């Protein structure tokens, strides 16, 4: 059994996932999650599907016994996130993730800085997933990101799909009071709640419910 049964990074057919909202909710209930967060890609749902997305999640929030939140995963590029303020204001949270190719860790961190400084962003998605391909930042550069996130109240997700961030980074988040979330990055109903790696590394780092962004719902 999971001690902190929540998953707030899930995709549906509203973007590039394979399940309906109803399928995701049913699977979350079956697996005993107490908190479920939808985070379809903003560049899909902003093409005329945003209001339907919000309405459908809202309907299942009323019908389900578990807590359901509406979010998006915003693409993070050189111009910042692709989720406008009017859309962010109607959501419970916004995850910002780097999906474009970068050449160096410095380029990657510069994009993350933009997200941290954006008032509409709540969570930095799969931080460090690019590092094995472009190189790892220095201790000083990582420290700067942590200081900036702490100052601006941003959270980081612990991604079971990408298995990031590293344990030392998570420990430092906990030490600094930077909040964390669990993420399966599910793209099908069967992947919903696949956050055992997230919970395991979080507990190994000494995390408690108070260290989770949505701990109040757990």
Helices and strands as residue ranges (DSSP letters): E 6-7, H 21-30, E 35-41, H 42-45, H 50-63, E 67-77, E 80-81, H 85-88, E 93-97, H 105-116, E 123-124, H 131-134, H 139-152, E 155-159, H 167-176, E 180-183, G 189-191, H 196-204, G 209-211, G 215-217
